[in-house]
Amino acid sequence: MKSNSWVNLLKKVHSDEDGAISLETVLIVGAIALPILIFLIKVGWPKVKEYFNQGTQDLEDNRNAATQ
């Protein structure tokens, strides 16, 4: 009798499709976002890093000029 209830439970869980739409949506969003993220890391990050490095260099230069 217990094995019959397990079989019924497994059939019920296997046929349940309530979360399928949400899962498919998450997978599609991930498939779109991943290439964009890779592109931003490869192309955009060096430019952002250079911008902030230049800003810190300008701050250091102005600090040295202000103390002299």
N, C-alpha and C positions, 0 to 999 in steps of 0.2 A: 504494500500500500504506500509506503514512503517513497519508493522509486517512482511510482505513478505521479505523485505530487511534484517530485523533482522534474520529471519530464514535462509536466504541464507548466511549471514555472519557467523552465528553459524555453519552451515554445512561446510563452507569453513575452518573455524578455527579448527573444530573437525577433519576434514580429512587431515589436514596438518601434515606431518610427517618429516619435514625437521630437526628438532632438536632432533629427537628420538635417532639417533645414538650417538650424543654427550652426551645426558643424560644417555644412557645406559653405555657408556664408563666411565663417572664420577662415576656412581653407582658401577661398577665393580672395579675401582681403589679404591674407598672408602671401599668396602668390603674386599679388599686385605690389604689396609693400616691400617685399624682399629685394627685388631688382632695384627699386628706387633707393632703398637704404644702402645697398652695395654701391650704387652710382654716387650717392652723396658722400660716402666714406672715401671712395677712391678719388673723386674729382673735387668735391667741395671742401673736405677737411683740410687738405694742404693749403688752400686759399684762406680758410678761417684761421688756421694756425699761423700763417704768415702775417695776417692782419693783426692778430694779438701780439705776436713777437715784435712787430714794428711799433705797436703802441707801447709796449713795455720798454723798448729801446728808446723811444721818444721821451718817456717819463724819466728814465735814467739820465738821459742827456740833459733834460731841463733841470733835474735835481742837481746835477753837477754844475750847471751854469748858475743856478740860484745860490749855491754855497760858495761860489768864488767871487 
